[in-house]
Amino acid sequence: MRRIYDQSMCLQAQMLHAIATVHGEGAHKKKITGKGIGVAILDTGITPHPDFDNRILGFCDFLKNRSIPYDDNGHGTHVAGIIGGSGAASEGKIVGMAPGCNLISLKVLDRKGNGSLSNVLSGLNWIIKNKDRYGIRIVNISVGALAKKGMGEDSILVRSVEEVWDQGLVVVVAAGNLGPGQSTITTPGISRKVITVGCSDDAKMVEVFGTKMVHYSGRGPTRDCCIVKPEIVAPGSNIISCNGLYQKTHNYYAVKSGTSMSTPIVSGAIALLLEKQPWLTNAEVKLKLRESCDDLGFAKCHQGWGQLNVKKLLS
């Protein structure tokens, strides 16, 4: 028998708690699930988890050119579960933000979570070419690099994500885990066009990449042009979601922390919004997010507009 999770059972409520924190539970009660909205995820891949049902519409492997979806790290599957897990393996206890959305996985990172710039760029180009085929409206990028020499606003990576944005897609990017110092937003989150997401509960002591960290969320402003970043924050600490390695661990779910987890919460919320109002442009989505955030009283370089509020967003 497969185990749901082998630690404290109270952790099973963590994803539901995150959804409640951003006031997203009402959308599910109204049957708004992101149905029909395609979300592309650039990450370590995706494991065909029970929570994804038959909603993995596309998969492209830029490392080994495999055609069958897989995730040898687990990060990408965890992100995908936060966006669109149905809760099938937990009897509905652990549900993603948009449990009806479609998932398109681009494997650009290896089993250690590392990747080359060329693979990320190839993934972005693939999305542009295939956005209509798979109904892609949102691109989730929970990866990044320190905005140092060669990775600034004029870098090819920033230009490439902005090209995706200019194609009409909503691009949602992690702020990175290099905070709390100023100008620690990672690339491509420094782009002034994309929606950059920080963590609203990074004051918790958590396990991130094998190291105990606190106040890890990347802070703005950007190094080059002092652009205020991130735009928005969402919970990201100790989030339970789909385990991409469940066939080895016999646990359907795992806990991870970081802005990588905050980002798909926002991506999932946008999928809910686009199901309800599919005519919105990416610029209009960004404006609605700005108008609906809750001010947490944090510095602008930490929270941007504030914390995601799904109830306000969908009103």
C-alpha positions as a LaTeX table, in Angstrom:
\begin{tabular}{lrrr}
\hline
Residue & $x$ (\AA) & $y$ (\AA) & $z$ (\AA) \\
\hline
Met1 & 0.00 & 0.00 & 0.00 \\
Arg2 & 1.27 & 3.45 & $-0.88$ \\
Arg3 & 1.71 & 5.90 & 1.96 \\
Ile4 & 0.29 & 9.39 & 1.61 \\
Tyr5 & 3.04 & 10.92 & 3.69 \\
Asp6 & 5.30 & 9.46 & 6.36 \\
Gln7 & 5.68 & 12.44 & 8.70 \\
Ser8 & 3.22 & 14.32 & 10.88 \\
Met9 & $-0.31$ & 14.05 & 9.52 \\
Cys10 & $-0.85$ & 17.72 & 10.28 \\
Leu11 & 1.39 & 18.56 & 7.32 \\
Gln12 & $-1.27$ & 17.16 & 5.01 \\
Ala13 & $-3.23$ & 20.35 & 5.60 \\
Gln14 & $-0.32$ & 22.61 & 4.64 \\
Met15 & $-1.35$ & 23.11 & 1.00 \\
Leu16 & $-4.94$ & 23.73 & 2.06 \\
His17 & $-3.60$ & 26.22 & 4.61 \\
Ala18 & $-1.66$ & 28.00 & 1.88 \\
Ile19 & $-4.79$ & 28.18 & $-0.27$ \\
Ala20 & $-6.75$ & 29.53 & 2.69 \\
Thr21 & $-4.03$ & 32.12 & 3.37 \\
Val22 & $-4.54$ & 33.58 & $-0.10$ \\
His23 & $-8.34$ & 33.15 & 0.15 \\
Gly24 & $-8.52$ & 30.64 & $-2.68$ \\
Glu25 & $-10.88$ & 28.04 & $-1.20$ \\
Gly26 & $-13.97$ & 29.89 & $-2.39$ \\
Ala27 & $-13.04$ & 29.43 & $-6.04$ \\
His28 & $-13.06$ & 25.65 & $-5.71$ \\
Lys29 & $-16.43$ & 25.75 & $-3.99$ \\
Lys30 & $-17.72$ & 27.68 & $-6.99$ \\
Lys31 & $-16.24$ & 25.03 & $-9.33$ \\
Ile32 & $-13.63$ & 27.44 & $-10.69$ \\
Thr33 & $-10.65$ & 25.12 & $-11.20$ \\
Gly34 & $-8.66$ & 26.55 & $-14.11$ \\
Lys35 & $-10.31$ & 24.10 & $-16.50$ \\
Gly36 & $-9.04$ & 24.40 & $-20.05$ \\
Ile37 & $-6.16$ & 26.74 & $-19.15$ \\
Gly38 & $-2.72$ & 25.49 & $-20.19$ \\
Val39 & 0.20 & 26.14 & $-17.84$ \\
Ala40 & 3.73 & 25.52 & $-19.13$ \\
Ile41 & 6.33 & 24.68 & $-16.47$ \\
Leu42 & 10.07 & 25.02 & $-17.07$ \\
Asp43 & 11.66 & 22.78 & $-14.47$ \\
Thr44 & 13.03 & 19.29 & $-13.77$ \\
Gly45 & 10.19 & 17.52 & $-15.57$ \\
Ile46 & 7.00 & 15.91 & $-14.33$ \\
Thr47 & 6.10 & 12.47 & $-13.03$ \\
Pro48 & 2.68 & 11.10 & $-14.10$ \\
His49 & 1.26 & 11.38 & $-10.57$ \\
Pro50 & $-2.32$ & 10.27 & $-9.77$ \\
Asp51 & $-3.16$ & 13.90 & $-8.97$ \\
Phe52 & $-2.57$ & 14.93 & $-12.57$ \\
Asp53 & $-5.22$ & 12.59 & $-13.99$ \\
Asn54 & $-4.97$ & 12.88 & $-17.79$ \\
Arg55 & $-4.08$ & 16.59 & $-17.75$ \\
Ile56 & $-0.41$ & 16.37 & $-18.75$ \\
Leu57 & $-1.00$ & 17.55 & $-22.30$ \\
Gly58 & 2.61 & 18.04 & $-23.35$ \\
Phe59 & 6.15 & 17.07 & $-22.37$ \\
Cys60 & 9.46 & 18.00 & $-23.96$ \\
Asp61 & 12.80 & 16.80 & $-22.62$ \\
Phe62 & 15.73 & 19.05 & $-23.54$ \\
Leu63 & 18.30 & 16.89 & $-21.72$ \\
Lys64 & 17.78 & 13.28 & $-22.83$ \\
Asn65 & 15.11 & 13.74 & $-25.51$ \\
Arg66 & 12.78 & 11.23 & $-23.86$ \\
Ser67 & 9.17 & 11.28 & $-24.99$ \\
Ile68 & 7.55 & 9.84 & $-21.84$ \\
Pro69 & 7.17 & 12.31 & $-18.94$ \\
Tyr70 & 9.57 & 11.83 & $-16.02$ \\
Asp71 & 11.16 & 13.80 & $-13.20$ \\
Asp72 & 14.44 & 12.51 & $-11.75$ \\
Asn73 & 14.65 & 15.32 & $-9.21$ \\
Gly74 & 11.09 & 15.92 & $-7.97$ \\
His75 & 11.11 & 19.72 & $-8.01$ \\
Gly76 & 9.09 & 20.08 & $-11.21$ \\
Thr77 & 6.43 & 17.62 & $-10.08$ \\
His78 & 6.11 & 19.45 & $-6.75$ \\
Val79 & 5.64 & 22.75 & $-8.59$ \\
Ala80 & 3.10 & 21.16 & $-10.95$ \\
Gly81 & 1.16 & 19.79 & $-7.97$ \\
Ile82 & 0.93 & 23.23 & $-6.38$ \\
Ile83 & $-0.44$ & 24.59 & $-9.64$ \\
Gly84 & $-2.82$ & 21.83 & $-10.59$ \\
Gly85 & $-2.85$ & 18.78 & $-8.32$ \\
Ser86 & $-6.33$ & 17.28 & $-7.99$ \\
Gly87 & $-5.84$ & 15.61 & $-4.61$ \\
Ala88 & $-6.76$ & 12.20 & $-6.01$ \\
Ala89 & $-4.06$ & 10.37 & $-4.02$ \\
Ser90 & $-5.02$ & 12.08 & $-0.75$ \\
Glu91 & $-8.81$ & 11.81 & $-0.96$ \\
Gly92 & $-8.97$ & 15.53 & $-1.60$ \\
Lys93 & $-6.85$ & 16.60 & 1.35 \\
Ile94 & $-3.95$ & 17.99 & $-0.70$ \\
Val95 & $-5.22$ & 20.01 & $-3.66$ \\
Gly96 & $-3.44$ & 22.48 & $-5.92$ \\
Met97 & $-4.57$ & 25.99 & $-6.74$ \\
Ala98 & $-6.13$ & 25.12 & $-10.11$ \\
Pro99 & $-6.96$ & 21.40 & $-10.02$ \\
Gly100 & $-8.63$ & 21.47 & $-13.43$ \\
Cys101 & $-5.91$ & 23.16 & $-15.47$ \\
Asn102 & $-3.79$ & 21.48 & $-18.13$ \\
Leu103 & $-0.07$ & 20.95 & $-17.57$ \\
Ile104 & 2.71 & 21.23 & $-20.12$ \\
Ser105 & 6.14 & 20.26 & $-18.80$ \\
Leu106 & 9.47 & 21.39 & $-20.24$ \\
Lys107 & 12.39 & 19.50 & $-18.70$ \\
Val108 & 15.28 & 21.97 & $-18.75$ \\
Leu109 & 16.96 & 20.99 & $-15.45$ \\
Asp110 & 18.78 & 17.77 & $-14.55$ \\
Arg111 & 18.42 & 15.41 & $-11.61$ \\
Lys112 & 20.41 & 17.81 & $-9.41$ \\
Gly113 & 18.28 & 20.78 & $-10.39$ \\
Asn114 & 20.97 & 22.31 & $-12.56$ \\
Gly115 & 20.56 & 23.39 & $-16.16$ \\
Ser116 & 22.18 & 25.19 & $-19.02$ \\
Leu117 & 21.10 & 28.54 & $-20.39$ \\
Ser118 & 20.74 & 27.00 & $-23.84$ \\
Asn119 & 18.17 & 24.46 & $-22.60$ \\
Val120 & 16.12 & 27.17 & $-20.88$ \\
Leu121 & 16.18 & 29.28 & $-24.03$ \\
Ser122 & 15.16 & 26.25 & $-26.11$ \\
Gly123 & 12.27 & 25.66 & $-23.72$ \\
Leu124 & 11.08 & 29.25 & $-24.06$ \\
Asn125 & 11.30 & 29.02 & $-27.85$ \\
Trp126 & 9.34 & 25.73 & $-27.77$ \\
Ile127 & 6.57 & 27.45 & $-25.80$ \\
Ile128 & 6.26 & 30.21 & $-28.38$ \\
Lys129 & 5.99 & 27.67 & $-31.20$ \\
Asn130 & 3.52 & 25.40 & $-29.39$ \\
Lys131 & 1.39 & 27.81 & $-27.33$ \\
Asp132 & $-1.64$ & 27.50 & $-29.60$ \\
Arg133 & $-1.36$ & 23.74 & $-29.98$ \\
Tyr134 & $-1.52$ & 23.18 & $-26.20$ \\
Gly135 & $-3.60$ & 26.19 & $-25.21$ \\
Ile136 & $-0.79$ & 27.67 & $-23.13$ \\
Arg137 & $-1.77$ & 30.89 & $-21.35$ \\
Ile138 & 0.66 & 30.86 & $-18.42$ \\
Val139 & 4.38 & 30.09 & $-18.11$ \\
Asn140 & 5.74 & 29.18 & $-14.65$ \\
Ile141 & 9.51 & 29.59 & $-14.15$ \\
Ser142 & 10.60 & 28.56 & $-10.65$ \\
Val143 & 14.29 & 28.70 & $-11.58$ \\
Gly144 & 16.81 & 31.50 & $-11.80$ \\
Ala145 & 20.39 & 32.68 & $-11.52$ \\
Leu146 & 22.02 & 35.53 & $-9.65$ \\
Ala147 & 21.75 & 38.72 & $-11.66$ \\
Lys148 & 25.50 & 39.26 & $-12.06$ \\
Lys149 & 27.61 & 40.16 & $-15.08$ \\
Gly150 & 26.02 & 38.81 & $-18.25$ \\
Met151 & 22.70 & 38.12 & $-16.49$ \\
Gly152 & 21.31 & 41.64 & $-16.24$ \\
Glu153 & 18.27 & 43.23 & $-17.84$ \\
Asp154 & 19.88 & 43.19 & $-21.26$ \\
Ser155 & 20.79 & 39.49 & $-21.05$ \\
Ile156 & 19.51 & 36.98 & $-23.59$ \\
Leu157 & 17.53 & 35.19 & $-20.85$ \\
Val158 & 15.61 & 38.33 & $-19.90$ \\
Arg159 & 15.04 & 39.20 & $-23.55$ \\
Ser160 & 13.73 & 35.67 & $-24.17$ \\
Val161 & 11.20 & 35.69 & $-21.32$ \\
Glu162 & 10.06 & 39.11 & $-22.47$ \\
Glu163 & 9.57 & 37.74 & $-25.98$ \\
Val164 & 7.29 & 35.08 & $-24.47$ \\
Trp165 & 5.42 & 37.87 & $-22.65$ \\
Asp166 & 5.13 & 39.84 & $-25.89$ \\
Gln167 & 3.47 & 36.78 & $-27.44$ \\
Gly168 & 0.58 & 37.37 & $-25.02$ \\
Leu169 & 1.44 & 34.79 & $-22.37$ \\
Val170 & 1.48 & 35.48 & $-18.63$ \\
Val171 & 5.01 & 34.77 & $-17.41$ \\
Val172 & 5.36 & 34.12 & $-13.67$ \\
Val173 & 8.89 & 33.89 & $-12.26$ \\
Ala174 & 10.42 & 33.15 & $-8.83$ \\
Ala175 & 12.26 & 35.92 & $-6.98$ \\
Gly176 & 14.88 & 33.39 & $-5.86$ \\
Asn177 & 16.15 & 32.30 & $-2.44$ \\
Leu178 & 19.19 & 34.57 & $-2.10$ \\
Gly179 & 17.63 & 37.15 & 0.24 \\
Pro180 & 17.27 & 39.06 & 2.43 \\
Gly181 & 19.82 & 41.53 & 1.10 \\
Gln182 & 18.81 & 44.19 & $-1.39$ \\
Ser183 & 19.06 & 43.48 & $-5.12$ \\
Thr184 & 18.99 & 39.70 & $-4.66$ \\
Ile185 & 16.23 & 38.99 & $-7.21$ \\
Thr186 & 17.44 & 36.26 & $-9.55$ \\
Thr187 & 17.35 & 36.39 & $-13.36$ \\
Pro188 & 14.92 & 36.29 & $-15.19$ \\
Gly189 & 12.84 & 37.68 & $-12.31$ \\
Ile190 & 14.56 & 41.05 & $-12.80$ \\
Ser191 & 12.57 & 41.58 & $-16.02$ \\
Arg192 & 10.27 & 44.57 & $-15.72$ \\
Lys193 & 7.59 & 42.82 & $-17.82$ \\
Val194 & 7.15 & 39.47 & $-16.06$ \\
Ile195 & 5.36 & 38.86 & $-12.74$ \\
Thr196 & 8.01 & 38.12 & $-10.12$ \\
Val197 & 6.91 & 36.27 & $-6.99$ \\
Gly198 & 8.47 & 36.39 & $-3.53$ \\
Cys199 & 7.66 & 34.41 & $-0.40$ \\
Ser200 & 5.36 & 35.94 & 2.21 \\
Asp201 & 6.27 & 33.54 & 5.04 \\
Asp202 & 10.04 & 33.24 & 4.60 \\
Ala203 & 10.58 & 34.28 & 8.22 \\
Lys204 & 9.96 & 30.65 & 9.16 \\
Met205 & 12.96 & 28.41 & 9.77 \\
Val206 & 12.79 & 25.96 & 6.90 \\
Glu207 & 14.81 & 23.45 & 4.94 \\
Val208 & 15.80 & 24.89 & 1.55 \\
Phe209 & 18.22 & 22.99 & $-0.66$ \\
Gly210 & 19.56 & 21.07 & 2.34 \\
Thr211 & 20.37 & 24.17 & 4.41 \\
Lys212 & 18.48 & 25.77 & 7.27 \\
Met213 & 17.52 & 29.22 & 6.04 \\
Val214 & 15.44 & 32.12 & 7.26 \\
His215 & 14.41 & 35.31 & 5.44 \\
Tyr216 & 15.46 & 33.76 & 2.15 \\
Ser217 & 13.11 & 35.42 & $-0.34$ \\
Gly218 & 14.92 & 37.55 & $-2.94$ \\
Arg219 & 14.53 & 41.29 & $-2.47$ \\
Gly220 & 14.54 & 44.17 & $-4.89$ \\
Pro221 & 15.21 & 46.59 & $-6.34$ \\
Thr222 & 16.95 & 45.26 & $-9.44$ \\
Arg223 & 20.66 & 45.99 & $-9.70$ \\
Asp224 & 20.72 & 47.69 & $-13.09$ \\
Cys225 & 17.71 & 49.98 & $-13.16$ \\
Cys226 & 16.36 & 49.88 & $-9.58$ \\
Ile227 & 13.02 & 48.41 & $-10.66$ \\
Val228 & 10.77 & 47.55 & $-7.71$ \\
Lys229 & 10.64 & 43.77 & $-7.34$ \\
Pro230 & 9.00 & 41.39 & $-6.59$ \\
Glu231 & 5.52 & 42.33 & $-7.79$ \\
Ile232 & 3.70 & 40.01 & $-5.40$ \\
Val233 & 4.22 & 37.49 & $-2.60$ \\
Ala234 & 2.55 & 34.20 & $-1.62$ \\
Pro235 & 3.20 & 31.45 & 0.95 \\
Gly236 & 6.20 & 29.26 & 0.16 \\
Ser237 & 7.48 & 27.66 & 3.36 \\
Asn238 & 6.88 & 23.98 & 4.14 \\
Ile239 & 4.45 & 23.45 & 1.28 \\
Ile240 & 3.27 & 19.89 & 0.73 \\
Ser241 & 2.63 & 18.84 & $-2.84$ \\
Cys242 & 3.08 & 15.97 & $-5.28$ \\
Asn243 & 6.21 & 13.86 & $-4.88$ \\
Gly244 & 7.88 & 13.20 & $-8.24$ \\
Leu245 & 9.85 & 10.33 & $-6.68$ \\
Tyr246 & 6.86 & 8.57 & $-5.10$ \\
Gln247 & 7.56 & 5.31 & $-6.91$ \\
Lys248 & 10.86 & 5.07 & $-5.01$ \\
Thr249 & 9.84 & 6.57 & $-1.67$ \\
His250 & 6.29 & 5.14 & $-1.61$ \\
Asn251 & 5.04 & 8.55 & $-0.49$ \\
Tyr252 & 2.70 & 10.41 & $-2.80$ \\
Tyr253 & 3.57 & 13.78 & $-1.26$ \\
Ala254 & 6.63 & 15.72 & $-0.15$ \\
Val255 & 7.41 & 19.03 & 1.56 \\
Lys256 & 9.50 & 21.76 & $-0.04$ \\
Ser257 & 10.15 & 25.44 & 0.66 \\
Gly258 & 11.24 & 28.47 & $-1.31$ \\
Thr259 & 10.03 & 31.05 & $-3.77$ \\
Ser260 & 9.81 & 28.10 & $-6.17$ \\
Met261 & 6.71 & 27.11 & $-4.19$ \\
Ser262 & 5.29 & 30.64 & $-3.95$ \\
Thr263 & 5.45 & 31.09 & $-7.72$ \\
Pro264 & 3.08 & 28.23 & $-8.70$ \\
Ile265 & 0.55 & 29.45 & $-6.13$ \\
Val266 & 0.33 & 32.67 & $-8.14$ \\
Ser267 & 0.37 & 30.79 & $-11.48$ \\
Gly268 & $-2.51$ & 28.61 & $-10.28$ \\
Ala269 & $-4.48$ & 31.65 & $-9.16$ \\
Ile270 & $-4.03$ & 33.20 & $-12.60$ \\
Ala271 & $-5.35$ & 29.98 & $-14.18$ \\
Leu272 & $-8.51$ & 30.41 & $-12.07$ \\
Leu273 & $-8.81$ & 34.00 & $-13.23$ \\
Leu274 & $-8.37$ & 33.10 & $-16.90$ \\
Glu275 & $-11.00$ & 30.37 & $-16.69$ \\
Lys276 & $-13.45$ & 32.95 & $-15.37$ \\
Gln277 & $-12.32$ & 35.76 & $-17.70$ \\
Pro278 & $-10.50$ & 34.12 & $-20.65$ \\
Trp279 & $-10.46$ & 37.36 & $-22.67$ \\
Leu280 & $-7.98$ & 39.08 & $-20.34$ \\
Thr281 & $-4.59$ & 40.04 & $-21.74$ \\
Asn282 & $-1.41$ & 39.41 & $-19.77$ \\
Ala283 & $-1.16$ & 43.14 & $-19.01$ \\
Glu284 & $-4.73$ & 43.12 & $-17.67$ \\
Val285 & $-3.94$ & 40.08 & $-15.52$ \\
Lys286 & $-0.97$ & 41.92 & $-14.05$ \\
Leu287 & $-3.12$ & 44.97 & $-13.32$ \\
Lys288 & $-5.81$ & 42.87 & $-11.62$ \\
Leu289 & $-3.17$ & 41.25 & $-9.42$ \\
Arg290 & $-1.89$ & 44.68 & $-8.43$ \\
Glu291 & $-5.37$ & 45.90 & $-7.55$ \\
Ser292 & $-6.29$ & 42.84 & $-5.45$ \\
Cys293 & $-3.23$ & 42.25 & $-3.25$ \\
Asp294 & $-3.25$ & 42.53 & 0.55 \\
Asp295 & $-0.67$ & 44.87 & 2.05 \\
Leu296 & 1.27 & 42.90 & 4.68 \\
Gly297 & 3.16 & 45.91 & 5.91 \\
Phe298 & 6.48 & 44.62 & 4.60 \\
Ala299 & 8.96 & 46.80 & 2.74 \\
Lys300 & 8.22 & 47.24 & $-0.97$ \\
Cys301 & 11.47 & 45.48 & $-1.83$ \\
His302 & 10.10 & 42.40 & $-0.05$ \\
Gln303 & 6.38 & 42.31 & $-0.80$ \\
Gly304 & 5.92 & 44.49 & $-3.87$ \\
Trp305 & 2.18 & 45.09 & $-4.16$ \\
Gly306 & 1.46 & 42.67 & $-1.31$ \\
Gln307 & 0.16 & 39.15 & $-0.83$ \\
Leu308 & $-2.04$ & 37.39 & $-3.36$ \\
Asn309 & $-5.75$ & 37.49 & $-2.55$ \\
Val310 & $-7.68$ & 35.15 & $-4.85$ \\
Lys311 & $-11.11$ & 36.23 & $-3.61$ \\
Lys312 & $-10.42$ & 39.84 & $-4.57$ \\
Leu313 & $-8.74$ & 38.76 & $-7.80$ \\
Leu314 & $-11.84$ & 36.88 & $-8.97$ \\
Ser315 & $-14.40$ & 39.43 & $-7.78$ \\
\hline
\end{tabular}
